[in-house]
Amino acid sequence: MAGWISVLFAAAGLLAGHTGARAQEPVDVSLVLAVDVSRSMSQRELAIQREGYAAALNHPDVVRAIGQGAYGRIAITMFEWAGDGSTNQVFDWTLVETGADADRLSALVLATRPVGLRRTSISGAVRHAMRRLDASPYEGFRKVIDISGDGPNNQGGPVLAARDEALGKRIVINGLPLMTSDGPGGGFNIADLDAYYGDCVIGGPGSFLVPVRSWEQFPEAVRRKLILEIGSLKLPPERAGGAGAEIVPVQALPAQPFRPAGESSDCLAGEKIWEERRWMFTDP
């Protein structure tokens, strides 16, 4: 009997070898950083954003948060996005366990420069992030999409449909709404972008957003956001503010609005603005 069992295990091993099947390496978090590079942002803003991510990725507090996880490691990938189908991979899936790993990742981010692209497709970015998660060689205990943006969705299908698809896969979406007005495309943005992100973009258990109201806040905002995403720390019931960045918890259920008064955002606001002003551009 023992001989037959040995034969069966050997056969199973050969079959796995022929099919290339292998178990995915477990990590605490599989994190996708989706970074807006639409042309509504100035070159200065794009540079501050890139430098802010580089500084956050190897910050001692972020590295400490990684080490405190059950596995003590995370998997992370980063891409830039603008219009539907306009994406640029900054780095592929990378395992981060140590400060040296984080330093290499930070240097990699600084080694390239962002290029501004047309339109704003949050829905396209979310769906691209889902494909990146599907292609990951790591199995995250939690799967998180971290999406930044300075305006509402205006291309690539409704953002609510993309969000619901991600939530259906047990993916958490957190937001970094950039509520600045230095860029050239401010006419396509909305004043209450934080409420829009809360109502229309983010979702999932423990989801939250970090509004950036000035570029001086950006490095701290990214750092705090990464620590929460990596550590899955419990958010306080009130807004956890401070001199630099506030953390705004958002209900996991899409039916529960971001605004205390119960007034929800128009999740097609960006599409409507584009239709009103598209005469200013030649849409490809």
C-alpha positions as CSV (number, residue, x, y, z in Angstrom):
1,M,0.0,0.0,0.0
2,A,2.8,2.4,0.9
3,G,4.4,1.6,-2.4
4,W,1.3,2.6,-4.3
5,I,1.0,5.9,-2.3
6,S,4.6,6.7,-3.2
7,V,3.9,6.1,-6.9
8,L,0.8,8.3,-6.8
9,F,2.8,11.2,-5.2
10,A,5.6,10.8,-7.7
11,A,3.1,10.9,-10.6
12,A,1.4,14.0,-9.2
13,G,4.8,15.7,-9.0
14,L,5.6,14.8,-12.6
15,L,2.2,16.1,-13.7
16,A,2.7,19.4,-11.9
17,G,6.1,19.7,-13.5
18,H,4.7,19.2,-17.0
19,T,1.9,21.7,-16.5
20,G,4.1,24.3,-14.9
21,A,1.7,24.5,-12.0
22,R,3.0,25.9,-8.7
23,A,1.6,27.5,-5.6
24,Q,1.7,31.3,-5.5
25,E,3.9,32.7,-2.8
26,P,1.8,34.1,0.1
27,V,2.1,37.8,1.0
28,D,0.3,40.0,3.4
29,V,-0.9,42.4,0.7
30,S,-0.9,42.4,-3.1
31,L,-0.9,46.2,-3.7
32,V,-1.5,47.9,-7.1
33,L,-0.4,51.6,-7.2
34,A,-2.4,53.2,-10.0
35,V,-1.0,56.8,-10.6
36,D,-2.8,59.4,-12.6
37,V,-0.7,61.2,-15.3
38,S,-3.5,62.9,-17.3
39,R,-2.6,66.1,-19.0
40,S,-4.7,68.1,-16.6
41,M,-1.6,67.8,-14.3
42,S,1.4,70.1,-14.8
43,Q,4.9,68.7,-15.2
44,R,5.7,70.1,-11.8
45,E,2.7,68.2,-10.3
46,L,3.8,65.0,-12.1
47,A,7.3,65.3,-10.7
48,I,6.1,66.0,-7.1
49,Q,3.8,62.9,-7.4
50,R,6.7,60.6,-8.6
51,E,9.1,61.9,-6.0
52,G,6.4,61.5,-3.3
53,Y,5.9,57.8,-4.1
54,A,9.6,57.2,-4.2
55,A,10.1,58.8,-0.8
56,A,7.1,56.9,0.7
57,L,8.1,53.4,-0.6
58,N,11.3,53.2,1.4
59,H,10.3,55.4,4.4
60,P,11.3,53.6,7.7
61,D,7.6,53.7,8.9
62,V,6.5,51.9,5.7
63,V,9.3,49.3,6.0
64,R,8.4,48.8,9.6
65,A,4.7,48.2,8.7
66,I,5.8,45.5,6.2
67,G,7.8,43.7,8.8
68,Q,4.9,43.6,11.2
69,G,2.6,41.6,8.9
70,A,1.9,37.9,9.4
71,Y,4.2,37.0,6.5
72,G,6.5,40.0,6.8
73,R,6.4,40.7,3.1
74,I,4.2,42.4,0.5
75,A,3.9,42.3,-3.3
76,I,3.6,45.6,-5.1
77,T,3.3,46.9,-8.7
78,M,2.9,50.4,-10.1
79,F,1.5,51.8,-13.3
80,E,0.5,55.2,-14.6
81,W,-2.8,55.8,-16.3
82,A,-4.8,58.4,-18.1
83,G,-7.4,57.7,-20.9
84,D,-8.9,54.2,-21.4
85,G,-6.1,51.9,-22.5
86,S,-3.4,54.5,-21.8
87,T,-1.2,52.9,-19.2
88,N,2.5,52.8,-18.6
89,Q,4.1,50.2,-16.2
90,V,6.5,51.8,-13.8
91,F,7.6,48.4,-12.3
92,D,6.2,44.9,-12.4
93,W,5.2,42.8,-9.4
94,T,8.0,43.0,-6.8
95,L,8.4,41.3,-3.5
96,V,9.3,43.7,-0.6
97,E,10.6,42.3,2.7
98,T,13.5,44.4,3.8
99,G,14.7,48.0,3.7
100,A,17.1,47.1,0.9
101,D,14.1,45.8,-1.2
102,A,12.3,49.1,-0.5
103,D,15.4,51.2,-1.4
104,R,15.7,49.4,-4.8
105,L,12.0,50.0,-5.5
106,S,12.3,53.7,-4.6
107,A,15.4,54.1,-6.9
108,L,13.4,52.4,-9.7
109,V,10.6,54.9,-9.4
110,L,13.0,57.8,-9.6
111,A,14.9,56.3,-12.6
112,T,12.0,57.1,-15.0
113,R,9.9,60.2,-15.7
114,P,6.2,60.4,-16.1
115,V,4.6,61.5,-19.4
116,G,1.3,63.2,-19.4
117,L,-1.5,61.5,-21.4
118,R,-5.0,62.5,-22.6
119,R,-8.3,62.0,-20.9
120,T,-9.2,60.4,-17.5
121,S,-10.5,56.9,-17.3
122,I,-10.7,55.8,-13.7
123,S,-12.8,52.8,-14.8
124,G,-10.1,51.8,-17.3
125,A,-7.4,52.1,-14.5
126,V,-9.5,50.0,-12.1
127,R,-9.9,47.2,-14.7
128,H,-6.2,47.3,-15.7
129,A,-5.4,47.0,-12.0
130,M,-7.7,44.0,-11.7
131,R,-5.8,42.4,-14.6
132,R,-2.5,43.1,-12.9
133,L,-3.8,41.3,-9.8
134,D,-5.0,38.3,-11.8
135,A,-1.4,38.1,-13.3
136,S,0.4,38.3,-10.0
137,P,2.7,35.5,-9.0
138,Y,1.9,36.2,-5.4
139,E,-1.2,35.4,-3.4
140,G,-2.1,38.4,-1.2
141,F,-4.1,37.8,2.0
142,R,-5.6,41.2,1.0
143,K,-5.8,42.6,-2.5
144,V,-5.8,46.4,-2.7
145,I,-6.0,48.9,-5.6
146,D,-4.5,52.3,-4.6
147,I,-5.7,54.9,-7.1
148,S,-4.8,58.5,-7.4
149,G,-6.5,61.1,-9.6
150,D,-7.2,64.8,-10.1
151,G,-10.5,64.6,-11.8
152,P,-13.6,62.5,-12.4
153,N,-14.0,59.7,-14.9
154,N,-14.7,60.9,-18.4
155,Q,-13.9,57.9,-20.6
156,G,-14.0,54.1,-20.7
157,G,-17.4,53.3,-19.3
158,P,-19.0,54.2,-16.0
159,V,-16.7,54.1,-13.0
160,L,-19.4,52.4,-10.8
161,A,-19.5,49.3,-13.0
162,A,-15.7,48.9,-12.7
163,R,-15.8,49.5,-9.0
164,D,-18.6,46.9,-8.5
165,E,-16.6,44.4,-10.6
166,A,-13.6,44.8,-8.3
167,L,-15.6,44.6,-5.1
168,G,-17.1,41.4,-6.5
169,K,-13.6,39.9,-6.6
170,R,-13.0,40.9,-2.9
171,I,-10.6,43.7,-4.0
172,V,-10.4,46.8,-1.8
173,I,-10.1,50.2,-3.6
174,N,-8.6,53.1,-1.8
175,G,-8.4,56.7,-3.2
176,L,-6.0,59.6,-3.3
177,P,-8.0,62.4,-4.8
178,L,-5.7,65.3,-5.8
179,M,-7.7,68.4,-5.1
180,T,-5.2,70.9,-6.5
181,S,-5.7,73.4,-9.3
182,D,-2.2,74.1,-10.7
183,G,-2.6,72.0,-13.9
184,P,-3.8,73.2,-17.3
185,G,-7.0,71.1,-17.4
186,G,-8.8,72.4,-14.4
187,G,-12.0,73.0,-16.4
188,F,-12.6,69.3,-16.5
189,N,-12.3,68.8,-12.7
190,I,-14.8,69.1,-10.0
191,A,-14.6,71.0,-6.6
192,D,-15.8,68.1,-4.4
193,L,-13.5,65.4,-5.8
194,D,-13.1,63.8,-2.4
195,A,-16.9,63.2,-2.2
196,Y,-16.9,61.9,-5.7
197,Y,-14.1,59.4,-4.8
198,G,-16.0,58.4,-1.7
199,D,-19.3,57.8,-3.5
200,C,-18.2,56.5,-6.9
201,V,-14.6,55.1,-6.8
202,I,-13.5,53.5,-3.6
203,G,-15.0,50.6,-1.7
204,G,-14.5,47.3,0.1
205,P,-13.9,46.5,3.8
206,G,-11.9,49.2,5.5
207,S,-11.6,51.3,2.4
208,F,-10.6,55.0,2.8
209,L,-9.4,58.0,1.0
210,V,-6.7,60.6,1.6
211,P,-7.6,64.0,0.1
212,V,-4.6,66.0,-1.1
213,R,-5.5,69.7,-0.9
214,S,-2.0,71.1,-1.6
215,W,1.1,69.5,-3.0
216,E,3.0,70.1,0.2
217,Q,0.8,67.4,1.7
218,F,1.5,64.8,-0.9
219,P,4.6,63.0,0.5
220,E,2.9,62.6,3.9
221,A,-0.4,61.6,2.3
222,V,1.2,58.8,0.3
223,R,3.2,57.6,3.3
224,R,0.2,57.4,5.6
225,K,-1.8,55.7,3.0
226,L,0.8,53.0,2.4
227,I,1.2,52.3,6.1
228,L,-2.6,51.8,6.5
229,E,-2.9,49.6,3.4
230,I,0.1,47.5,4.4
231,G,-0.7,47.2,8.0
232,S,-4.5,47.1,7.7
233,L,-4.7,49.3,10.8
234,K,-8.1,50.1,12.2
235,L,-9.2,53.6,11.3
236,P,-10.7,55.8,14.0
237,P,-14.4,56.8,13.7
238,E,-13.5,60.4,13.1
239,R,-11.3,61.9,10.5
240,A,-7.7,61.3,11.5
241,G,-6.2,64.6,10.5
242,G,-3.1,66.5,11.4
243,A,-0.9,69.1,9.9
244,G,-0.3,67.2,6.7
245,A,-2.9,64.7,5.6
246,E,-6.3,63.5,6.7
247,I,-7.5,59.9,6.5
248,V,-11.2,59.7,5.7
249,P,-12.8,56.3,6.3
250,V,-15.6,55.4,3.9
251,Q,-18.3,52.8,4.3
252,A,-17.7,49.5,2.5
253,L,-21.3,49.4,1.1
254,P,-21.7,51.5,-2.1
255,A,-25.3,52.3,-1.0
256,Q,-24.1,54.2,2.0
257,P,-23.1,57.7,0.8
258,F,-19.9,59.5,1.6
259,R,-21.7,62.8,2.5
260,P,-23.2,62.9,6.0
261,A,-26.3,64.7,4.8
262,G,-27.1,61.8,2.4
263,E,-26.5,63.7,-0.8
264,S,-24.5,61.5,-3.1
265,S,-22.2,62.6,-5.9
266,D,-23.1,62.4,-9.6
267,C,-20.9,59.5,-10.7
268,L,-21.3,60.6,-14.4
269,A,-20.2,64.1,-13.7
270,G,-17.0,63.7,-15.6
271,E,-18.7,62.3,-18.7
272,K,-21.2,65.2,-18.6
273,I,-18.4,67.8,-18.4
274,W,-16.6,66.2,-21.3
275,E,-19.7,66.2,-23.5
276,E,-20.2,69.9,-22.7
277,R,-16.6,70.9,-23.5
278,R,-15.4,68.3,-26.0
279,W,-15.6,70.9,-28.8
280,M,-12.3,72.3,-27.3
281,F,-10.5,69.2,-28.4
282,T,-10.4,66.7,-31.3
283,D,-11.3,63.4,-29.7
284,P,-9.4,60.5,-31.2
